[in-house]
Amino acid sequence: MKNLTTTLSLAIVFLAVIAASFSFVSDVPVKDVLIAQYEAIKDKGQEPIGSEHKAEATPTPQANSFSVGKILGEEQGNINPTKAMVHRGKMYLLKQVDNRIGQLAPFKDRIEKIATLNESDRKSLVSELIAELDMFEVLKAEISRSATKADVKNVADKVKAEWIKSRRSVDRANALVLVSKENQLVSDADAASLGIQKRIDALKVAGKDTKSYEELLAAYNKKIASAKQDVASANEKFSAAASSATDDEKQKLIKGHDLLLSSSQENIREAYKLLKEGAQEDFSRRFK
């Protein structure tokens, strides 16, 4: 009983080391998981290493509980703490890699279906995401082959590096999707501008007064021009962020990129608002 308690506690310490090596890039709150495991041991009547107690409680056996004999050897009396630590480390890493694959695969599928992306960007992003998925599959095999604590630590470092790389790929994809959608909105706005101009030309041919329409079109085009400039500047900041020397500089550029896209969206909303108000005024003039 005492040996099992010691082994489980040491395993949690080893798992904490593995988790610390790349938990900051994981979506899973590792600290909470480890605390939960710690409390689970205490709930079973066991105490972690270093805790002083007068009496040792005996936990109730469970049919589906952790099988020390199956994982560490045939006999519980000959427990190998190192082997238990390695096993737990491997299970943790495999879970994290499976989680990441489960996130990246559907994200890749969505990228393939986004109509606003140009063909070149779509192919580049999909190819990049497929490479990330393939690498995580390679890492799964390497995790499974790990036999020592050094093996687990080494592959954990590789998982961390690949996880960070995949996050950058996702960030790049999201940024390109946002820009492509803004470009589409601007393109649609340009089409609306042409429609207004055709309306003005037709009214002139009919000898109608077009002053109000021309003023509306000028105000509308000014807003669309501002939106176009915002999108162009956002693209420049995005490109600069990809080659920034420091993380602080990169984050500053990304923040500027996001603000410019928000400004573009606001300009487009205001442009369409002008059209709506102009249409209402035109309706009122016609049917007074």
N, C-alpha and C positions, 0 to 999 in steps of 0.2 A: 504493500500500500504506500509506504513512504517513498520507495523507488519510483512508483508511478507518478506520484505527486511531483517529485523532483524533476522527472523527465518532462512532464507536461509544462511545468513552469519554465524550464530551460528552452523548450520548444517555442514558447511565446516570446522569450527574449530574442532568440534567433530570428523568428518571423518578424519581430519589430525592426531588426537590423535590415532585413531584406526590404520590408515595407518602406523604411526611411530612405532607402536608396532611390525609390522612384514614386513614392506616394503623392508627391506634390503635382504630378501630372495625371493622377488618376481621378476619376469621378467618384471613387468610393472613399468615404472617410475612414482611413485606416486606423486612426487613433481610437475611434469609437468601436471598431471591430475588436481590437486588442483588449480594450477595457471590458467589452462584453465577454470575451474569452476568460479574462482574469476573474470576472464576477462569477462565470459559470463554474469555475473550479471551486471557488469559495462556497457556492450554493450546494455543491455536492459533498460538503463537509471537509474539503481539503484546504490547505493554506499554502500560499506561495512561499518560495525560498526566502528566508530571512524573517518570517513572521513567527512570533512566539505565541504558543498556546499550551494550555495545561492538558487538554484531552483531544485526541484525534477521532473525529467522527467517521463512521463507515458509510460511504455512499451506497444507495440502492442500485444493484446491477440492472442494466437495461439491455434488451435484446439487440437493439441497433446502435449501441454505444461504440465508441472508438475501440477497435480491436488491436491491442498492442502486439499480440502474438502474430497477427497476420502481417503487420507492417514492419515490425522490428525483428521478428524471428519466431520460431515455433514455440519457444518457452518464455513465459513472462518473467521467469526468474533470472533470465539472462538478457535484460533490457540494454539496448545500445542507444543512448541518448543522441549521439551524433546522427545516427540513421533516422531517428524520429524527426530531428530538426531539418535534415535534408528533405525528407518527405513533405513536411509541412511547407517548407519554402517552395518546393516544386508545385505543390497544389495551389498555393497562393498565386504564383506567377502564371500558371496555366489559366486560372480564373480571370486574372487581369487581361491576359492576351485574348482569351475568348470574348471578354466584354468588348475589347477594342475592335475585334473583327466584327462583332455584332453591331457596332456603331458605324464602322466604315463601309460595310457592304451595302446597306440600304442608302447611305449617303451617296455612294457612287452611282447607284441606280437612279436616284433623283437628279443628279447632275446630267446623266445621259438624256433625261427627258425635258430639260429646261430649254424651251424654244428660243428664248432671247439670247442665249449664248451663241457666239459665232462658231462655226465648225472647227476652226483651228484651236480655239480655247477649250472647247468641249473635249476634243480628242486628247489634248495635252493633259487636262485635269483627270480624265478617266484613266489614261495610261499611268499617271502618277499614283492614283489611288489603287489601281490594280497592283502596281509594284509594292505599295505599302502592305496590302493584304497578303501578297506572296511572301514578303519578308516576315510577317508575323507567323505565317504557317511554318516557315523555316525555323523560327525561334521556338515554336511549340515543340518541334522535334528535338531541338537542342536541349530544351528544358527536360524533356522526358529522358534524355540520355545522361543527364547530370547525376553524378554519383557521390560527389563530395561537397562540403560547404563551399570550397573554392569554386567549384563548377557552378553552383547555384548563384554565388555572388557575381561571377563573371557574366553569366547569362542575364542576370538582373540588370546589370549595367547596360547590356545590349538592348534589353527591352525598354529601359528608360530612354536611351538615345533614339530608338525607333519611334517611341511614343511621342517624344518631342517633335521629331521630324514629321510624323503624321498630323500632329496638331497644326504645324505650319502649313501643310498641304491643305488641310481643311480651311484654315483662315484665308489662304490664297483663293481657294475655290469660292468661298462665301463672298469675298470682296469682288471677284470678277462677276459673280452672279448679280450682286447689287448694282454694279456699274452697268452691266448689260441691260438690266431692267430700267435704269435711269435713261440710258441711251434710247431704249424703245419708247419711253414716255416722251422724250424730246422729239423723236421722230414722228410720233402721233400728233404732237403739238404743232410741228411744222406742217403737217397735212391739214390741220384745222386752219392754220394761217392762210394756206393756199385757197381753202374753201371760202374764207372771208373775202379774199382778194377777188375771187371770181364773182362773188355777190356784188361787190363794189363795181366791178367792170360792167356787169349786166345792168345795174341801176343807172350808170352813166349813159349807156347806150339808149336807155329808155328815157333819158332826160331828167332823172330823179336827183334829188339832193343827196349826196353821199358823205357830207362832212362828218356826221356823227359816226358813221361806219369807219371812216378813215382814222378818226381819233381813237376809236376802239381798237382798230388793228395796230396802230402805233404803240398804244399802251400794252397790248397783248404781246407784240413782238419784242418789246423791251424786256418783259418778264421772261420770255423764252430765251432771249439772248443771255440773260443773267444765269438761267438754269444751265445753258450750254457751257458757259464759262466755269461754273461750279463743278460740273462733271469733268471738264478738261483738267482743272486744278486738282481734283480728287484723284484722277489717274496719275498725275505727276507725283503726288505724295505717296500713292501706293507703290509706284515703281521705285521711288527713293527709299521707302521702308524696306523693300526686299534686299537692298544692299547697304543698309545702315550699319555703322560700326558698333554701336552699343544698343542694348535693349531699351534704355531710356529714350534714346533718339528714335528708335523704331516705334515705341509706344506713342511718342509725341506726334510722329507722322501719321500713324494710324488714327489717332484721335482727330487730327486735322482732316484726314480723309473722310471720316464718318460725319464730321460737322459740315463739310462741303456738300456731301450727298444729301444731308438733311436740308440744307439751304436750297439745293436744287429742287427737291420735292416741294418745298414751301413756295418757291417761285412758280412752279408749274400749277400748284393748287390755286395760287392767286391769279394766274393767267386764265384758267378755266372759270374762275369766279367772275372775272371781267366779262367773259363771253356770256355767262348766264345772266348777269345784270343787263348787258347790252340787248340780249334777246328779249328780256322782260320789258325793257323800255320800248323796243321796236314793236312788240305786241300791243303795248298800251297806245302807241301812236296810231297804229292801224285800226284799232277797234274802239276808239273813243266814242 
